[in-house]
Amino acid sequence: MNLVYVIALLSVLSSSQAAYKLNVTIYYETLSPECSMFIQSQLHPVYSKFADYLRLDMVPFGIVKSKFDEETQRWTFACEHGPDECYGNVIHACALDLNPPKTALDFINCCERQANPATDEAFQKCAKEIGINFEDLKRCKETTGYRHQVANAKKSRKIGLSTVPFITLNDKRDDDLNSEACQDFEGFVCKQLADNPPKGCQSLKN
């Protein structure tokens, strides 16, 4: 067996291992201390480690009171932690829409580390740090921000969101799975990939 064939075979095997991805959705809100802690201490480091094995969908909406205005034919949203959180949710949604998942999550993680994570000061600082254009985020907020809010409201309503953070696998609500994933996201990911575990999961084996 020649060297070129061996290298090609290893490449194919490596690609096939990463071909299967977990469809994971994270429902969160920008000013929730619990969400902030989960993003910083679990989601960001675990995604950085296992990005090749995760198809991540983040839904920045949270516990929101929604009301449809018959006169304007538009929804209005009252976020759990006030207007700043609604603003932050839209900026996060725009970051997710305009950037690759890793870049968007790097931005979100940076914002959540700030003292006031849902302010233009935090967004500008983190946009500069991560290398994205803050003006693009503002423009998105003004043009398509409402559409993002409505879409995320529908997603949240569909699973009956009542607490955050909330995690689903394959878009199916499972309270036990959510509890497990929130407590130990890395362990959850490795458990789901147990049939063909990534190298990073080896250290978690008993």
C-alpha positions as CSV (number, residue, x, y, z in Angstrom):
1,M,0.0,0.0,0.0
2,N,1.7,3.2,-1.1
3,L,2.0,6.4,1.0
4,V,-0.3,8.4,-1.2
5,Y,-3.1,5.9,-0.9
6,V,-2.7,5.7,2.9
7,I,-2.9,9.5,3.2
8,A,-6.0,9.6,1.0
9,L,-7.6,6.9,3.0
10,L,-6.9,8.7,6.3
11,S,-8.3,11.9,4.8
12,V,-11.6,10.1,3.8
13,L,-11.9,8.5,7.2
14,S,-11.4,11.8,9.0
15,S,-13.9,13.6,6.8
16,S,-16.5,10.9,7.3
17,Q,-16.1,11.0,11.1
18,A,-16.9,14.8,11.1
19,A,-19.7,14.4,8.5
20,Y,-22.2,13.6,11.1
21,K,-23.2,16.7,13.0
22,L,-25.5,17.1,16.0
23,N,-28.3,19.6,15.3
24,V,-28.3,21.6,18.5
25,T,-30.4,24.7,19.1
26,I,-29.7,27.1,22.0
27,Y,-32.6,29.3,23.1
28,Y,-31.3,32.2,25.2
29,E,-31.6,35.9,26.0
30,T,-28.9,38.5,26.2
31,L,-29.3,39.8,29.8
32,S,-30.0,36.5,31.6
33,P,-27.2,35.7,34.1
34,E,-27.8,32.0,33.6
35,C,-27.5,32.3,29.8
36,S,-24.4,34.5,30.1
37,M,-22.7,31.9,32.4
38,F,-23.7,29.0,30.1
39,I,-22.4,30.8,27.0
40,Q,-19.0,31.8,28.6
41,S,-18.2,28.7,30.6
42,Q,-19.7,25.9,28.4
43,L,-21.1,26.7,25.0
44,H,-18.2,28.8,23.7
45,P,-15.3,26.6,24.8
46,V,-17.2,23.4,23.8
47,Y,-18.1,24.7,20.4
48,S,-14.5,25.8,19.8
49,K,-13.5,22.3,20.6
50,F,-16.1,20.4,18.6
51,A,-17.3,22.8,15.9
52,D,-16.8,20.1,13.2
53,Y,-19.4,17.9,15.0
54,L,-22.0,20.6,15.8
55,R,-24.6,22.2,13.6
56,L,-25.4,25.1,16.0
57,D,-28.6,27.2,15.8
58,M,-28.8,30.0,18.4
59,V,-32.1,31.7,19.1
60,P,-31.7,35.0,21.0
61,F,-35.2,35.7,22.1
62,G,-36.1,34.2,25.5
63,I,-39.0,34.8,27.8
64,V,-40.9,37.5,26.0
65,K,-44.5,38.8,26.1
66,S,-45.7,39.2,22.5
67,K,-48.7,41.2,21.4
68,F,-50.1,41.7,17.9
69,D,-51.2,45.3,17.0
70,E,-54.2,45.1,14.7
71,E,-53.7,48.8,13.7
72,T,-50.1,48.5,12.6
73,Q,-50.3,44.8,11.7
74,R,-47.0,44.2,13.6
75,W,-46.0,42.3,16.7
76,T,-44.6,44.1,19.7
77,F,-42.2,42.4,22.1
78,A,-41.6,43.0,25.8
79,C,-38.5,41.2,26.9
80,E,-37.9,39.7,30.4
81,H,-35.1,42.1,31.2
82,G,-36.5,45.2,29.4
83,P,-35.9,47.1,26.2
84,D,-32.2,46.8,26.3
85,E,-32.5,43.0,26.2
86,C,-34.8,43.2,23.2
87,Y,-32.2,45.4,21.5
88,G,-29.4,43.0,22.4
89,N,-31.4,40.1,21.1
90,V,-31.8,41.7,17.7
91,I,-28.1,42.6,17.5
92,H,-27.2,39.0,18.3
93,A,-29.7,37.8,15.7
94,C,-28.1,40.0,13.1
95,A,-24.6,38.8,14.1
96,L,-25.7,35.2,13.6
97,D,-27.3,36.1,10.3
98,L,-24.4,38.0,8.9
99,N,-21.4,35.8,10.0
100,P,-20.2,32.2,10.1
101,P,-21.3,30.4,13.3
102,K,-17.9,30.6,15.0
103,T,-17.4,34.3,14.3
104,A,-20.9,35.0,15.6
105,L,-20.4,33.0,18.7
106,D,-17.1,34.7,19.4
107,F,-18.9,38.0,19.2
108,I,-21.7,36.9,21.4
109,N,-19.3,35.4,24.0
110,C,-17.3,38.7,24.0
111,C,-20.5,40.7,24.6
112,E,-21.6,38.5,27.5
113,R,-18.2,39.2,29.2
114,Q,-18.9,42.9,29.3
115,A,-20.3,44.7,32.3
116,N,-23.3,45.9,30.2
117,P,-23.6,43.3,27.5
118,A,-26.6,44.8,25.6
119,T,-25.2,48.2,24.8
120,D,-23.6,49.8,21.8
121,E,-20.4,50.2,23.8
122,A,-20.2,46.5,24.3
123,F,-21.2,45.7,20.7
124,Q,-18.7,48.2,19.2
125,K,-15.9,46.9,21.4
126,C,-16.6,43.2,20.6
127,A,-17.2,43.9,16.9
128,K,-13.7,45.5,16.7
129,E,-12.2,42.7,18.8
130,I,-13.7,39.9,16.6
131,G,-13.3,41.7,13.3
132,I,-16.9,42.4,12.2
133,N,-18.5,45.6,11.2
134,F,-20.7,47.1,13.9
135,E,-22.4,49.4,11.3
136,D,-23.6,46.2,9.4
137,L,-25.2,45.0,12.6
138,K,-26.9,48.4,13.1
139,R,-28.1,48.4,9.5
140,C,-29.4,44.9,9.9
141,K,-31.3,45.9,13.1
142,E,-33.0,48.7,11.3
143,T,-33.9,46.8,8.1
144,T,-34.4,43.1,9.0
145,G,-34.3,43.2,12.8
146,Y,-38.1,42.9,13.1
147,R,-38.1,39.9,10.8
148,H,-35.5,38.2,13.0
149,Q,-37.6,38.8,16.1
150,V,-40.7,37.3,14.5
151,A,-38.8,34.3,13.3
152,N,-37.3,33.7,16.7
153,A,-40.6,34.2,18.4
154,K,-42.1,31.5,16.3
155,K,-39.2,29.1,17.1
156,S,-39.6,29.8,20.8
157,R,-43.3,29.4,20.7
158,K,-43.1,26.1,18.8
159,I,-41.1,24.4,21.6
160,G,-43.1,26.1,24.4
161,L,-40.1,28.0,25.8
162,S,-40.6,28.7,29.5
163,T,-37.0,28.9,30.8
164,V,-33.5,29.9,29.5
165,P,-31.1,28.7,28.5
166,F,-32.9,25.9,26.8
167,I,-31.3,23.3,24.5
168,T,-32.9,21.0,22.0
169,L,-31.5,18.2,19.8
170,N,-33.0,17.9,16.3
171,D,-35.6,20.6,17.2
172,K,-37.4,18.4,19.7
173,R,-38.2,19.5,23.2
174,D,-37.0,17.1,25.9
175,D,-36.8,18.6,29.4
176,D,-34.5,15.8,30.7
177,L,-32.1,16.3,27.8
178,N,-32.1,20.0,28.3
179,S,-31.3,19.6,32.0
180,E,-28.4,17.3,31.1
181,A,-27.1,19.6,28.4
182,C,-27.2,22.7,30.5
183,Q,-25.4,21.0,33.4
184,D,-22.6,19.5,31.3
185,F,-22.7,20.5,27.7
186,E,-19.4,18.8,26.8
187,G,-20.5,15.6,28.4
188,F,-23.8,15.8,26.6
189,V,-22.1,16.3,23.2
190,C,-19.7,13.4,23.8
191,K,-22.5,11.2,24.9
192,Q,-24.4,11.9,21.7
193,L,-21.3,11.2,19.6
194,A,-20.4,8.0,21.6
195,D,-20.7,5.7,18.6
196,N,-17.9,7.6,16.8
197,P,-16.3,9.9,19.5
198,P,-14.0,12.8,18.6
199,K,-10.6,12.7,20.1
200,G,-11.6,15.5,22.5
201,C,-14.0,13.1,24.1
202,Q,-11.5,10.5,25.0
203,S,-10.4,12.3,28.2
204,L,-14.0,12.1,29.5
205,K,-14.2,8.3,29.4
206,N,-14.2,6.6,32.7
